[in-house]
């Protein structure tokens, strides 16, 4: 699904142009509501649904809708949903997110759940930081550790990892129980401290990596996730040591084709004898964080 900006502009009498000298091919330009723009420097990409101002940088569709219409975040989410259209996304499920709230389980972990968290090398600070929850032994989340999915400070969905070696390993809320589809965003996006992010496949990898690591819920990036990638100056595609990890290179090519030199993209291999970040010991993660960010963040 891609945000249909042109229909949104027309329906709300927002002036835009594709003839200005400030507008690149495949983009339309409009006055930026975030800076003192006087010459259509806010670009909208029709293919990806991305907004980016040549003066003040990238802006999310939700932030842009809020600013252009002077409405609340909740109202902006409603408008955003109204203007989603089919794109070339790899995501098969096409249902829209329709829930009005997310109900999470509590935080009283059982001994079995505690042992699982210890086995996955999570420390107490990480458990608290990512707001991990106990799935309990009955109901929707039984025998799973639950990880809320935050977007702009709001819980919009949740995913749960099984305590045991069963399939599916993860259960994530279906669209009708989400505020925003999880495949429209990244896990961990709210915790990125700057304009650089490292993309991994699963939430546990992102949490073990720490702030700055974001998970795409699978090996392929959707159009909506590609749009969010435009908000960064630098992206690292972290490639797992398995066949699926080869896909990271393909996704890097997709990003490069879409954003060119506007976003710096680098592929990083996990060459530490472990399959992914979720299985990597903490001392090796410290070195990886330093390699990527130059400093230890968490």
Buried (B, 14 or more C-beta within 10 A) or exposed (E): BBBBBBEBBEEEEBEBEBEBEBBEEEBBBBBBBBBEBEEBBBBBBBBBBBBBBBEBBBBBBBBBBBBBBEBEEEEBBEBBBEBBEEBEBEBEEEEBBEBEEBEEBEEEBBEEBEEBBEEBBBEEEBBEBBBBBBBBEEEBBBBBBBBBBBBBEBBBBBBBBBBEEEEEEBBBBBBEBBBBBBBBBBBBBBBBEEEBBBBBBBBBBBBBBBBBBBBBBBBBBBBBBBBBBBBBEBBBBBBBBEEBBEBBEEBBEBBBEBBEEBBEBEBBEBEBEBBBBBBBEEEBBEEBBEEBBEEEBB
